[in-house]
Amino acid sequence: MGRICPLLGPKASAFCMVMSIWGVIFLGLLGVFFHIQAVTLFPDLGFGEGEGGKEGGHSVEEAEGGQAWPSNELVESRYSDKAIQCWIAAGMYGVTLVLVFWQNKYNTQQIF
């Protein structure tokens, strides 16, 4: 049975491996920070201007001056959704890391 051709060369597989490791670390930590509800990530939750009424079954409370403030349940729901999304993306980078690691090992073996 013949061997399968490498999909990536040695330089491309090394670069993709470094990027995948960085993606797993970065997105894993970002997911942790969303999970602990870091205040500095609040602008990334997607509460834009002009949102009002009900969103996703959670109410948006009206404050003085006509501004809409999201309820605590909505904020907590958004934080947990973003954490799960980051962890899913980190898992996808992990799968890519495994594939690229396999390619790197294949490239380092002597074929002939």
ABEGO torsion letter per residue (X at the ends): XBBBBBABBAAAAAAAAAAAAAAAAAAAAAAAAAAAGBAAAAAAAGBBBGBBEBBGGBBBBBBBGGBBBBBAAAAAAAAAAAAAAAAAAAAAAAAAAAAAAAAAAAAABBAX
